[in-house]
Amino acid sequence: MGNHNMAKVAWLGLGVMGYPMAGYLKTRGGHDVVVYNRTSAKAEKWKEQFGGAIAATPAEAARDCDAVFACVGNDDDVRSVTIGPDGAFSTLRPGAIYIDHTTASAKVARELSEIAETRGFKFLDCPVSGGQSGAENGTLTVMAGGDEAAFAVAEPFIKNYARSARLLGPSGSGQLAKMANQIAIAGLVQGLAESIHFAECAGLDIQALIETISKGAAQSWQMENRWQTMHARKFDFGFAVDWMRKDLAICFDEAQANGADLTVTKLVDRFYAEVQELGGRRWDTSSLIARLDAKKET
């Protein structure tokens, strides 16, 4: 899926998501990619693998770029690489587009979009779903917020590492969609954990059970992809509990502002806190079943 219009782009943040995503801009997109990472060893390794160039600061990375992409940790990190000292906003040229793939608040997205407007470039909030495997396979789902014309320009770039990308509304809408995504997952994973836990307690053949009920109304992505690892108590497949709790905190913050009732999500967040206490901070989200094991033992 090569892009005949080669562009100069920058990528800020080479974590488990950003590293492969930036790679696809080079391998599938054929773009000229400059990378920046807080710890330079990661940037060196990326350059060794993909070529491209390394910048010492976000500002240096963003200079002369058509588009700048970022995937960092949280609101503070997003501010730091954009408007902080040596941030990308200090050198980004008018007409350029800044695409932020971090899962952060809608508030920071709106704030940075306004600053970008005054400086003659565009900011899009574009959080992703699909986890580490989605990033590594280039099959992510991207939910975007911001200017329509800017999104149209950004979309061909995004399609190098995403299976689907959609603009959901003005600035902040991408982040709000990601929140809705995480809310939908939280209660669902708890339901799956309780279902498997109950079936184990009842002595059912779990594989036969799942093969049967996954053909009906109980079917879900979580069931298809996580029943086996959940039943085997293997929790190293994807999205860490610490990150889920970070995301849910953003959801609760927004819900407080918009009046949404998140009773079940709040309950599941408390369960995740218990999983953290069991030592499961880096376990994936399916580790809710470990809490049920611990409760059964007491």
Salt bridges, closest charged atoms under 4 A:
ASP66 OD1 - ARG93 NH2 2.80
ASP77 OD1 - ARG38 NH1 3.36
GLU111 OE2 - ARG79 NE 2.87
GLU117 OE2 - LYS122 NZ 2.85
GLU155 OE2 - LYS159 NZ 3.43
GLU200 OE2 - HIS231 ND1 2.65
GLU200 OE1 - ARG233 NH2 2.74
ASP242 OD2 - ARG281 NE 3.09
ASP247 OD1 - LYS246 NZ 3.77
ASP269 OD1 - ARG245 NE 2.94
GLU274 OE1 - ARG291 NE 2.82
GLU274 OE1 - LYS295 NZ 3.88
ASP293 OD2 - ARG233 NE 2.64
